[in-house]
Amino acid sequence: MAQIRQPSHPVGVIARVPLPPPALCGFLLLLVLVFSASYAAGSAAGPVAPGMHGTGTAGSTGDGGAGGSGGGTRDMPGMTDGSGH
């Protein structure tokens, strides 16, 4: 007796690949567009304060510019710390 092979799926039915919901795809697309627009706007605006330097410069006292010795104003000629010295 000959065996007849049956197809694994009925004829006319297409196997579906599981896809994420359309709402999730739309949300991710919107997220990418918003971040791209914000990056472009930030790049066009340039640096916020071009003259500012990092806090780790040589000559800093490590106290963040606070203190009675005027350590935070040493690298700014003509500036005083307001303590009357």
PDB file of N, CA, C and O in Angstrom:
ATOM      1  N   MET A   1       0.831  -1.152   0.000  1.00  0.00           N
ATOM      2  CA  MET A   1       0.000   0.000   0.000  1.00  0.00           C
ATOM      3  C   MET A   1       0.896   1.242   0.000  1.00  0.00           C
ATOM      4  O   MET A   1       1.805   1.359   0.821  1.00  0.00           O
ATOM      5  N   ALA A   2       0.638   2.142  -0.904  1.00  0.00           N
ATOM      6  CA  ALA A   2       1.436   3.354  -1.034  1.00  0.00           C
ATOM      7  C   ALA A   2       0.948   4.406  -0.038  1.00  0.00           C
ATOM      8  O   ALA A   2      -0.251   4.597   0.167  1.00  0.00           O
ATOM      9  N   GLN A   3       1.919   5.077   0.568  1.00  0.00           N
ATOM     10  CA  GLN A   3       1.567   6.150   1.512  1.00  0.00           C
ATOM     11  C   GLN A   3       1.497   7.468   0.767  1.00  0.00           C
ATOM     12  O   GLN A   3       2.371   7.795  -0.036  1.00  0.00           O
ATOM     13  N   ILE A   4       0.454   8.212   1.044  1.00  0.00           N
ATOM     14  CA  ILE A   4       0.268   9.524   0.421  1.00  0.00           C
ATOM     15  C   ILE A   4       0.678  10.586   1.435  1.00  0.00           C
ATOM     16  O   ILE A   4       0.185  10.615   2.563  1.00  0.00           O
ATOM     17  N   ARG A   5       1.584  11.452   1.011  1.00  0.00           N
ATOM     18  CA  ARG A   5       2.040  12.532   1.918  1.00  0.00           C
ATOM     19  C   ARG A   5       1.005  13.643   1.941  1.00  0.00           C
ATOM     20  O   ARG A   5       0.591  14.149   0.898  1.00  0.00           O
ATOM     21  N   GLN A   6       0.608  14.003   3.111  1.00  0.00           N
ATOM     22  CA  GLN A   6      -0.316  15.121   3.292  1.00  0.00           C
ATOM     23  C   GLN A   6       0.501  16.388   3.561  1.00  0.00           C
ATOM     24  O   GLN A   6       1.477  16.339   4.308  1.00  0.00           O
ATOM     25  N   PRO A   7       0.120  17.513   2.967  1.00  0.00           N
ATOM     26  CA  PRO A   7       0.829  18.760   3.270  1.00  0.00           C
ATOM     27  C   PRO A   7       0.632  19.134   4.735  1.00  0.00           C
ATOM     28  O   PRO A   7      -0.393  18.812   5.335  1.00  0.00           O
ATOM     29  N   SER A   8       1.630  19.821   5.309  1.00  0.00           N
ATOM     30  CA  SER A   8       1.571  20.187   6.723  1.00  0.00           C
ATOM     31  C   SER A   8       0.523  21.267   6.988  1.00  0.00           C
ATOM     32  O   SER A   8       0.056  21.408   8.118  1.00  0.00           O
ATOM     33  N   HIS A   9       0.156  22.016   5.977  1.00  0.00           N
ATOM     34  CA  HIS A   9      -0.897  23.020   6.124  1.00  0.00           C
ATOM     35  C   HIS A   9      -1.892  22.840   4.980  1.00  0.00           C
ATOM     36  O   HIS A   9      -1.522  22.410   3.888  1.00  0.00           O
ATOM     37  N   PRO A  10      -3.136  23.168   5.236  1.00  0.00           N
ATOM     38  CA  PRO A  10      -4.141  22.994   4.178  1.00  0.00           C
ATOM     39  C   PRO A  10      -3.832  23.864   2.958  1.00  0.00           C
ATOM     40  O   PRO A  10      -3.195  24.911   3.075  1.00  0.00           O
ATOM     41  N   VAL A  11      -4.279  23.427   1.820  1.00  0.00           N
ATOM     42  CA  VAL A  11      -4.058  24.155   0.576  1.00  0.00           C
ATOM     43  C   VAL A  11      -4.805  25.483   0.635  1.00  0.00           C
ATOM     44  O   VAL A  11      -5.964  25.529   1.046  1.00  0.00           O
ATOM     45  N   GLY A  12      -4.140  26.562   0.224  1.00  0.00           N
ATOM     46  CA  GLY A  12      -4.760  27.890   0.204  1.00  0.00           C
ATOM     47  C   GLY A  12      -4.514  28.698   1.460  1.00  0.00           C
ATOM     48  O   GLY A  12      -4.880  29.871   1.520  1.00  0.00           O
ATOM     49  N   VAL A  13      -3.904  28.097   2.460  1.00  0.00           N
ATOM     50  CA  VAL A  13      -3.612  28.828   3.695  1.00  0.00           C
ATOM     51  C   VAL A  13      -2.131  29.171   3.688  1.00  0.00           C
ATOM     52  O   VAL A  13      -1.281  28.302   3.488  1.00  0.00           O
ATOM     53  N   ILE A  14      -1.835  30.424   3.903  1.00  0.00           N
ATOM     54  CA  ILE A  14      -0.456  30.896   3.902  1.00  0.00           C
ATOM     55  C   ILE A  14       0.031  30.962   5.348  1.00  0.00           C
ATOM     56  O   ILE A  14      -0.664  31.481   6.221  1.00  0.00           O
ATOM     57  N   ALA A  15       1.211  30.441   5.590  1.00  0.00           N
ATOM     58  CA  ALA A  15       1.784  30.490   6.936  1.00  0.00           C
ATOM     59  C   ALA A  15       2.094  31.943   7.285  1.00  0.00           C
ATOM     60  O   ALA A  15       2.729  32.652   6.504  1.00  0.00           O
ATOM     61  N   ARG A  16       1.645  32.382   8.457  1.00  0.00           N
ATOM     62  CA  ARG A  16       1.852  33.771   8.872  1.00  0.00           C
ATOM     63  C   ARG A  16       3.051  33.869   9.796  1.00  0.00           C
ATOM     64  O   ARG A  16       3.223  33.059  10.707  1.00  0.00           O
ATOM     65  N   VAL A  17       3.862  34.857   9.549  1.00  0.00           N
ATOM     66  CA  VAL A  17       5.000  35.144  10.411  1.00  0.00           C
ATOM     67  C   VAL A  17       4.508  36.107  11.487  1.00  0.00           C
ATOM     68  O   VAL A  17       3.889  37.119  11.160  1.00  0.00           O
ATOM     69  N   PRO A  18       4.766  35.818  12.755  1.00  0.00           N
ATOM     70  CA  PRO A  18       4.290  36.725  13.801  1.00  0.00           C
ATOM     71  C   PRO A  18       4.975  38.090  13.703  1.00  0.00           C
ATOM     72  O   PRO A  18       6.202  38.178  13.720  1.00  0.00           O
ATOM     73  N   LEU A  19       4.187  39.132  13.602  1.00  0.00           N
ATOM     74  CA  LEU A  19       4.687  40.496  13.516  1.00  0.00           C
ATOM     75  C   LEU A  19       4.247  41.268  14.754  1.00  0.00           C
ATOM     76  O   LEU A  19       3.227  40.939  15.360  1.00  0.00           O
ATOM     77  N   PRO A  20       5.012  42.297  15.135  1.00  0.00           N
ATOM     78  CA  PRO A  20       4.570  43.117  16.257  1.00  0.00           C
ATOM     79  C   PRO A  20       3.311  43.901  15.881  1.00  0.00           C
ATOM     80  O   PRO A  20       3.057  44.141  14.700  1.00  0.00           O
ATOM     81  N   PRO A  21       2.534  44.294  16.871  1.00  0.00           N
ATOM     82  CA  PRO A  21       1.308  45.040  16.564  1.00  0.00           C
ATOM     83  C   PRO A  21       1.627  46.360  15.845  1.00  0.00           C
ATOM     84  O   PRO A  21       2.671  46.960  16.101  1.00  0.00           O
ATOM     85  N   PRO A  22       0.755  46.810  14.962  1.00  0.00           N
ATOM     86  CA  PRO A  22       1.006  48.059  14.231  1.00  0.00           C
ATOM     87  C   PRO A  22       1.160  49.272  15.149  1.00  0.00           C
ATOM     88  O   PRO A  22       1.908  50.196  14.830  1.00  0.00           O
ATOM     89  N   ALA A  23       0.458  49.276  16.287  1.00  0.00           N
ATOM     90  CA  ALA A  23       0.580  50.404  17.207  1.00  0.00           C
ATOM     91  C   ALA A  23       1.997  50.502  17.776  1.00  0.00           C
ATOM     92  O   ALA A  23       2.514  51.604  17.961  1.00  0.00           O
ATOM     93  N   LEU A  24       2.624  49.365  18.051  1.00  0.00           N
ATOM     94  CA  LEU A  24       3.996  49.369  18.558  1.00  0.00           C
ATOM     95  C   LEU A  24       4.957  49.877  17.489  1.00  0.00           C
ATOM     96  O   LEU A  24       5.870  50.646  17.789  1.00  0.00           O
ATOM     97  N   CYS A  25       4.758  49.455  16.257  1.00  0.00           N
ATOM     98  CA  CYS A  25       5.609  49.937  15.160  1.00  0.00           C
ATOM     99  C   CYS A  25       5.459  51.446  14.976  1.00  0.00           C
ATOM    100  O   CYS A  25       6.446  52.152  14.768  1.00  0.00           O
ATOM    101  N   GLY A  26       4.228  51.935  15.054  1.00  0.00           N
ATOM    102  CA  GLY A  26       3.998  53.374  14.932  1.00  0.00           C
ATOM    103  C   GLY A  26       4.632  54.157  16.066  1.00  0.00           C
ATOM    104  O   GLY A  26       5.195  55.229  15.845  1.00  0.00           O
ATOM    105  N   PHE A  27       4.545  53.622  17.293  1.00  0.00           N
ATOM    106  CA  PHE A  27       5.154  54.296  18.438  1.00  0.00           C
ATOM    107  C   PHE A  27       6.668  54.349  18.291  1.00  0.00           C
ATOM    108  O   PHE A  27       7.276  55.387  18.551  1.00  0.00           O
ATOM    109  N   LEU A  28       7.285  53.250  17.881  1.00  0.00           N
ATOM    110  CA  LEU A  28       8.734  53.243  17.707  1.00  0.00           C
ATOM    111  C   LEU A  28       9.177  54.190  16.598  1.00  0.00           C
ATOM    112  O   LEU A  28      10.211  54.849  16.714  1.00  0.00           O
ATOM    113  N   LEU A  29       8.398  54.258  15.528  1.00  0.00           N
ATOM    114  CA  LEU A  29       8.716  55.193  14.454  1.00  0.00           C
ATOM    115  C   LEU A  29       8.614  56.639  14.943  1.00  0.00           C
ATOM    116  O   LEU A  29       9.469  57.467  14.628  1.00  0.00           O
ATOM    117  N   LEU A  30       7.580  56.933  15.702  1.00  0.00           N
ATOM    118  CA  LEU A  30       7.414  58.274  16.263  1.00  0.00           C
ATOM    119  C   LEU A  30       8.556  58.613  17.210  1.00  0.00           C
ATOM    120  O   LEU A  30       9.047  59.741  17.213  1.00  0.00           O
ATOM    121  N   LEU A  31       8.980  57.647  18.012  1.00  0.00           N
ATOM    122  CA  LEU A  31      10.089  57.858  18.937  1.00  0.00           C
ATOM    123  C   LEU A  31      11.375  58.185  18.185  1.00  0.00           C
ATOM    124  O   LEU A  31      12.110  59.093  18.575  1.00  0.00           O
ATOM    125  N   VAL A  32      11.646  57.457  17.121  1.00  0.00           N
ATOM    126  CA  VAL A  32      12.841  57.711  16.312  1.00  0.00           C
ATOM    127  C   VAL A  32      12.767  59.101  15.672  1.00  0.00           C
ATOM    128  O   VAL A  32      13.766  59.819  15.636  1.00  0.00           O
ATOM    129  N   LEU A  33      11.598  59.480  15.173  1.00  0.00           N
ATOM    130  CA  LEU A  33      11.454  60.800  14.552  1.00  0.00           C
ATOM    131  C   LEU A  33      11.650  61.933  15.561  1.00  0.00           C
ATOM    132  O   LEU A  33      12.286  62.938  15.244  1.00  0.00           O
ATOM    133  N   VAL A  34      11.115  61.780  16.764  1.00  0.00           N
ATOM    134  CA  VAL A  34      11.252  62.829  17.786  1.00  0.00           C
ATOM    135  C   VAL A  34      12.708  62.969  18.204  1.00  0.00           C
ATOM    136  O   VAL A  34      13.210  64.088  18.313  1.00  0.00           O
ATOM    137  N   PHE A  35      13.398  61.853  18.441  1.00  0.00           N
ATOM    138  CA  PHE A  35      14.805  61.944  18.834  1.00  0.00           C
ATOM    139  C   PHE A  35      15.666  62.481  17.705  1.00  0.00           C
ATOM    140  O   PHE A  35      16.626  63.209  17.959  1.00  0.00           O
ATOM    141  N   SER A  36      15.346  62.143  16.473  1.00  0.00           N
ATOM    142  CA  SER A  36      16.103  62.685  15.335  1.00  0.00           C
ATOM    143  C   SER A  36      15.911  64.190  15.225  1.00  0.00           C
ATOM    144  O   SER A  36      16.869  64.923  14.977  1.00  0.00           O
ATOM    145  N   ALA A  37      14.686  64.650  15.406  1.00  0.00           N
ATOM    146  CA  ALA A  37      14.417  66.093  15.337  1.00  0.00           C
ATOM    147  C   ALA A  37      15.105  66.835  16.474  1.00  0.00           C
ATOM    148  O   ALA A  37      15.638  67.924  16.262  1.00  0.00           O
ATOM    149  N   SER A  38      15.105  66.269  17.675  1.00  0.00           N
ATOM    150  CA  SER A  38      15.751  66.945  18.786  1.00  0.00           C
ATOM    151  C   SER A  38      17.268  66.972  18.611  1.00  0.00           C
ATOM    152  O   SER A  38      17.913  67.957  18.971  1.00  0.00           O
ATOM    153  N   TYR A  39      17.839  65.912  18.066  1.00  0.00           N
ATOM    154  CA  TYR A  39      19.272  65.898  17.802  1.00  0.00           C
ATOM    155  C   TYR A  39      19.642  66.944  16.743  1.00  0.00           C
ATOM    156  O   TYR A  39      20.649  67.639  16.874  1.00  0.00           O
ATOM    157  N   ALA A  40      18.824  67.045  15.705  1.00  0.00           N
ATOM    158  CA  ALA A  40      19.087  68.035  14.653  1.00  0.00           C
ATOM    159  C   ALA A  40      18.971  69.451  15.200  1.00  0.00           C
ATOM    160  O   ALA A  40      19.778  70.314  14.854  1.00  0.00           O
ATOM    161  N   ALA A  41      17.979  69.702  16.047  1.00  0.00           N
ATOM    162  CA  ALA A  41      17.825  71.035  16.628  1.00  0.00           C
ATOM    163  C   ALA A  41      18.996  71.365  17.544  1.00  0.00           C
ATOM    164  O   ALA A  41      19.478  72.498  17.542  1.00  0.00           O
ATOM    165  N   GLY A  42      19.460  70.396  18.326  1.00  0.00           N
ATOM    166  CA  GLY A  42      20.602  70.628  19.197  1.00  0.00           C
ATOM    167  C   GLY A  42      21.878  70.867  18.419  1.00  0.00           C
ATOM    168  O   GLY A  42      22.702  71.695  18.807  1.00  0.00           O
ATOM    169  N   SER A  43      22.045  70.147  17.323  1.00  0.00           N
ATOM    170  CA  SER A  43      23.231  70.353  16.492  1.00  0.00           C
ATOM    171  C   SER A  43      23.202  71.718  15.814  1.00  0.00           C
ATOM    172  O   SER A  43      24.241  72.362  15.665  1.00  0.00           O
ATOM    173  N   ALA A  44      22.024  72.157  15.406  1.00  0.00           N
ATOM    174  CA  ALA A  44      21.912  73.458  14.752  1.00  0.00           C
ATOM    175  C   ALA A  44      22.128  74.592  15.741  1.00  0.00           C
ATOM    176  O   ALA A  44      22.675  75.631  15.374  1.00  0.00           O
ATOM    177  N   ALA A  45      21.705  74.410  17.003  1.00  0.00           N
ATOM    178  CA  ALA A  45      21.853  75.456  18.012  1.00  0.00           C
ATOM    179  C   ALA A  45      23.298  75.592  18.456  1.00  0.00           C
ATOM    180  O   ALA A  45      23.713  76.679  18.860  1.00  0.00           O
ATOM    181  N   GLY A  46      24.061  74.539  18.394  1.00  0.00           N
ATOM    182  CA  GLY A  46      25.453  74.593  18.808  1.00  0.00           C
ATOM    183  C   GLY A  46      25.590  74.480  20.311  1.00  0.00           C
ATOM    184  O   GLY A  46      24.620  74.187  21.011  1.00  0.00           O
ATOM    185  N   PRO A  47      26.808  74.716  20.813  1.00  0.00           N
ATOM    186  CA  PRO A  47      27.024  74.610  22.260  1.00  0.00           C
ATOM    187  C   PRO A  47      26.269  75.705  23.012  1.00  0.00           C
ATOM    188  O   PRO A  47      26.103  76.817  22.511  1.00  0.00           O
ATOM    189  N   VAL A  48      25.824  75.380  24.196  1.00  0.00           N
ATOM    190  CA  VAL A  48      25.035  76.333  24.971  1.00  0.00           C
ATOM    191  C   VAL A  48      25.910  77.455  25.511  1.00  0.00           C
ATOM    192  O   VAL A  48      25.536  78.625  25.425  1.00  0.00           O
ATOM    193  N   ALA A  49      27.063  77.117  26.062  1.00  0.00           N
ATOM    194  CA  ALA A  49      27.974  78.113  26.618  1.00  0.00           C
ATOM    195  C   ALA A  49      29.381  77.788  26.143  1.00  0.00           C
ATOM    196  O   ALA A  49      30.097  77.047  26.816  1.00  0.00           O
ATOM    197  N   PRO A  50      29.792  78.321  25.001  1.00  0.00           N
ATOM    198  CA  PRO A  50      31.073  77.942  24.416  1.00  0.00           C
ATOM    199  C   PRO A  50      32.283  78.284  25.279  1.00  0.00           C
ATOM    200  O   PRO A  50      33.314  77.625  25.146  1.00  0.00           O
ATOM    201  N   GLY A  51      32.206  79.286  26.161  1.00  0.00           N
ATOM    202  CA  GLY A  51      33.353  79.684  26.970  1.00  0.00           C
ATOM    203  C   GLY A  51      33.521  78.879  28.230  1.00  0.00           C
ATOM    204  O   GLY A  51      34.505  79.072  28.945  1.00  0.00           O
ATOM    205  N   MET A  52      32.608  77.987  28.534  1.00  0.00           N
ATOM    206  CA  MET A  52      32.709  77.236  29.785  1.00  0.00           C
ATOM    207  C   MET A  52      33.719  76.104  29.645  1.00  0.00           C
ATOM    208  O   MET A  52      33.890  75.525  28.573  1.00  0.00           O
ATOM    209  N   HIS A  53      34.380  75.808  30.754  1.00  0.00           N
ATOM    210  CA  HIS A  53      35.351  74.727  30.806  1.00  0.00           C
ATOM    211  C   HIS A  53      34.906  73.723  31.848  1.00  0.00           C
ATOM    212  O   HIS A  53      34.080  74.031  32.708  1.00  0.00           O
ATOM    213  N   GLY A  54      35.444  72.544  31.771  1.00  0.00           N
ATOM    214  CA  GLY A  54      35.119  71.511  32.741  1.00  0.00           C
ATOM    215  C   GLY A  54      35.633  71.857  34.132  1.00  0.00           C
ATOM    216  O   GLY A  54      36.428  72.784  34.285  1.00  0.00           O
ATOM    217  N   THR A  55      35.192  71.131  35.132  1.00  0.00           N
ATOM    218  CA  THR A  55      35.606  71.421  36.505  1.00  0.00           C
ATOM    219  C   THR A  55      36.956  70.832  36.833  1.00  0.00           C
ATOM    220  O   THR A  55      37.518  71.180  37.871  1.00  0.00           O
ATOM    221  N   GLY A  56      37.503  69.971  36.021  1.00  0.00           N
ATOM    222  CA  GLY A  56      38.771  69.315  36.330  1.00  0.00           C
ATOM    223  C   GLY A  56      39.976  70.049  35.766  1.00  0.00           C
ATOM    224  O   GLY A  56      40.920  69.391  35.328  1.00  0.00           O
ATOM    225  N   THR A  57      39.998  71.384  35.753  1.00  0.00           N
ATOM    226  CA  THR A  57      41.122  72.135  35.206  1.00  0.00           C
ATOM    227  C   THR A  57      42.249  72.204  36.216  1.00  0.00           C
ATOM    228  O   THR A  57      42.014  72.101  37.420  1.00  0.00           O
ATOM    229  N   ALA A  58      43.452  72.375  35.745  1.00  0.00           N
ATOM    230  CA  ALA A  58      44.601  72.530  36.630  1.00  0.00           C
ATOM    231  C   ALA A  58      44.469  73.858  37.360  1.00  0.00           C
ATOM    232  O   ALA A  58      44.081  74.864  36.766  1.00  0.00           O
ATOM    233  N   GLY A  59      44.788  73.859  38.629  1.00  0.00           N
ATOM    234  CA  GLY A  59      44.676  75.086  39.421  1.00  0.00           C
ATOM    235  C   GLY A  59      43.389  75.161  40.203  1.00  0.00           C
ATOM    236  O   GLY A  59      43.198  76.104  40.971  1.00  0.00           O
ATOM    237  N   SER A  60      42.501  74.203  40.036  1.00  0.00           N
ATOM    238  CA  SER A  60      41.293  74.213  40.841  1.00  0.00           C
ATOM    239  C   SER A  60      41.612  73.628  42.201  1.00  0.00           C
ATOM    240  O   SER A  60      42.476  72.759  42.318  1.00  0.00           O
ATOM    241  N   THR A  61      40.928  74.094  43.223  1.00  0.00           N
ATOM    242  CA  THR A  61      41.224  73.677  44.583  1.00  0.00           C
ATOM    243  C   THR A  61      40.463  72.435  44.980  1.00  0.00           C
ATOM    244  O   THR A  61      40.779  71.834  46.007  1.00  0.00           O
ATOM    245  N   GLY A  62      39.491  72.032  44.223  1.00  0.00           N
ATOM    246  CA  GLY A  62      38.720  70.854  44.549  1.00  0.00           C
ATOM    247  C   GLY A  62      37.537  71.151  45.447  1.00  0.00           C
ATOM    248  O   GLY A  62      36.756  70.252  45.761  1.00  0.00           O
ATOM    249  N   ASP A  63      37.390  72.425  45.872  1.00  0.00           N
ATOM    250  CA  ASP A  63      36.259  72.758  46.742  1.00  0.00           C
ATOM    251  C   ASP A  63      35.092  73.324  45.950  1.00  0.00           C
ATOM    252  O   ASP A  63      34.128  73.816  46.537  1.00  0.00           O
ATOM    253  N   GLY A  64      35.163  73.262  44.647  1.00  0.00           N
ATOM    254  CA  GLY A  64      34.062  73.716  43.806  1.00  0.00           C
ATOM    255  C   GLY A  64      33.915  75.216  43.729  1.00  0.00           C
ATOM    256  O   GLY A  64      32.868  75.717  43.318  1.00  0.00           O
ATOM    257  N   GLY A  65      34.954  75.947  44.120  1.00  0.00           N
ATOM    258  CA  GLY A  65      34.885  77.403  44.051  1.00  0.00           C
ATOM    259  C   GLY A  65      34.349  78.034  45.317  1.00  0.00           C
ATOM    260  O   GLY A  65      34.343  79.260  45.431  1.00  0.00           O
ATOM    261  N   ALA A  66      33.901  77.244  46.263  1.00  0.00           N
ATOM    262  CA  ALA A  66      33.408  77.785  47.520  1.00  0.00           C
ATOM    263  C   ALA A  66      34.535  77.752  48.536  1.00  0.00           C
ATOM    264  O   ALA A  66      35.441  76.924  48.454  1.00  0.00           O
ATOM    265  N   GLY A  67      34.466  78.651  49.480  1.00  0.00           N
ATOM    266  CA  GLY A  67      35.486  78.678  50.522  1.00  0.00           C
ATOM    267  C   GLY A  67      36.011  80.078  50.697  1.00  0.00           C
ATOM    268  O   GLY A  67      35.834  80.929  49.825  1.00  0.00           O
ATOM    269  N   GLY A  68      36.663  80.324  51.829  1.00  0.00           N
ATOM    270  CA  GLY A  68      37.134  81.658  52.160  1.00  0.00           C
ATOM    271  C   GLY A  68      38.437  82.026  51.522  1.00  0.00           C
ATOM    272  O   GLY A  68      38.822  83.193  51.598  1.00  0.00           O
ATOM    273  N   SER A  69      39.159  81.102  50.888  1.00  0.00           N
ATOM    274  CA  SER A  69      40.468  81.427  50.349  1.00  0.00           C
ATOM    275  C   SER A  69      40.402  82.011  48.951  1.00  0.00           C
ATOM    276  O   SER A  69      41.434  82.413  48.415  1.00  0.00           O
ATOM    277  N   GLY A  70      39.250  82.072  48.354  1.00  0.00           N
ATOM    278  CA  GLY A  70      39.142  82.613  47.000  1.00  0.00           C
ATOM    279  C   GLY A  70      39.654  81.654  45.958  1.00  0.00           C
ATOM    280  O   GLY A  70      40.027  82.095  44.871  1.00  0.00           O
ATOM    281  N   GLY A  71      39.693  80.355  46.233  1.00  0.00           N
ATOM    282  CA  GLY A  71      40.237  79.358  45.311  1.00  0.00           C
ATOM    283  C   GLY A  71      39.470  79.275  44.008  1.00  0.00           C
ATOM    284  O   GLY A  71      40.050  78.939  42.975  1.00  0.00           O
ATOM    285  N   GLY A  72      38.182  79.572  44.029  1.00  0.00           N
ATOM    286  CA  GLY A  72      37.391  79.478  42.827  1.00  0.00           C
ATOM    287  C   GLY A  72      37.567  80.655  41.899  1.00  0.00           C
ATOM    288  O   GLY A  72      37.155  80.589  40.741  1.00  0.00           O
ATOM    289  N   THR A  73      38.183  81.759  42.384  1.00  0.00           N
ATOM    290  CA  THR A  73      38.351  82.956  41.557  1.00  0.00           C
ATOM    291  C   THR A  73      39.802  83.185  41.189  1.00  0.00           C
ATOM    292  O   THR A  73      40.113  84.218  40.597  1.00  0.00           O
ATOM    293  N   ARG A  74      40.708  82.269  41.511  1.00  0.00           N
ATOM    294  CA  ARG A  74      42.120  82.459  41.217  1.00  0.00           C
ATOM    295  C   ARG A  74      42.410  82.565  39.728  1.00  0.00           C
ATOM    296  O   ARG A  74      43.297  83.316  39.322  1.00  0.00           O
ATOM    297  N   ASP A  75      41.689  81.839  38.929  1.00  0.00           N
ATOM    298  CA  ASP A  75      41.958  81.850  37.495  1.00  0.00           C
ATOM    299  C   ASP A  75      41.151  82.912  36.754  1.00  0.00           C
ATOM    300  O   ASP A  75      41.140  82.930  35.523  1.00  0.00           O
ATOM    301  N   MET A  76      40.461  83.814  37.504  1.00  0.00           N
ATOM    302  CA  MET A  76      39.687  84.889  36.896  1.00  0.00           C
ATOM    303  C   MET A  76      40.235  86.228  37.391  1.00  0.00           C
ATOM    304  O   MET A  76      39.843  86.698  38.459  1.00  0.00           O
ATOM    305  N   PRO A  77      41.138  86.848  36.622  1.00  0.00           N
ATOM    306  CA  PRO A  77      41.724  88.104  37.078  1.00  0.00           C
ATOM    307  C   PRO A  77      40.661  89.199  37.233  1.00  0.00           C
ATOM    308  O   PRO A  77      39.749  89.326  36.417  1.00  0.00           O
ATOM    309  N   GLY A  78      40.807  89.969  38.289  1.00  0.00           N
ATOM    310  CA  GLY A  78      39.884  91.065  38.535  1.00  0.00           C
ATOM    311  C   GLY A  78      38.644  90.659  39.291  1.00  0.00           C
ATOM    312  O   GLY A  78      37.819  91.517  39.606  1.00  0.00           O
ATOM    313  N   MET A  79      38.472  89.372  39.600  1.00  0.00           N
ATOM    314  CA  MET A  79      37.297  88.905  40.340  1.00  0.00           C
ATOM    315  C   MET A  79      37.657  88.745  41.807  1.00  0.00           C
ATOM    316  O   MET A  79      38.772  88.347  42.145  1.00  0.00           O
ATOM    317  N   THR A  80      36.720  89.053  42.661  1.00  0.00           N
ATOM    318  CA  THR A  80      36.918  88.826  44.095  1.00  0.00           C
ATOM    319  C   THR A  80      35.874  87.844  44.579  1.00  0.00           C
ATOM    320  O   THR A  80      34.858  87.621  43.921  1.00  0.00           O
ATOM    321  N   ASP A  81      36.136  87.258  45.743  1.00  0.00           N
ATOM    322  CA  ASP A  81      35.203  86.284  46.268  1.00  0.00           C
ATOM    323  C   ASP A  81      34.148  86.927  47.159  1.00  0.00           C
ATOM    324  O   ASP A  81      33.262  86.235  47.658  1.00  0.00           O
ATOM    325  N   GLY A  82      34.228  88.244  47.367  1.00  0.00           N
ATOM    326  CA  GLY A  82      33.206  88.950  48.134  1.00  0.00           C
ATOM    327  C   GLY A  82      33.426  88.909  49.624  1.00  0.00           C
ATOM    328  O   GLY A  82      32.552  89.337  50.377  1.00  0.00           O
ATOM    329  N   SER A  83      34.573  88.403  50.088  1.00  0.00           N
ATOM    330  CA  SER A  83      34.820  88.335  51.525  1.00  0.00           C
ATOM    331  C   SER A  83      35.525  89.575  52.056  1.00  0.00           C
ATOM    332  O   SER A  83      35.796  89.645  53.254  1.00  0.00           O
ATOM    333  N   GLY A  84      35.830  90.546  51.219  1.00  0.00           N
ATOM    334  CA  GLY A  84      36.451  91.800  51.651  1.00  0.00           C
ATOM    335  C   GLY A  84      37.957  91.751  51.667  1.00  0.00           C
ATOM    336  O   GLY A  84      38.574  92.698  52.154  1.00  0.00           O
ATOM    337  N   HIS A  85      38.581  90.723  51.175  1.00  0.00           N
ATOM    338  CA  HIS A  85      40.056  90.637  51.170  1.00  0.00           C
ATOM    339  C   HIS A  85      40.634  91.412  50.050  1.00  0.00           C
ATOM    340  O   HIS A  85      41.854  91.453  49.892  1.00  0.00           O
TER     341      HIS A  85
END
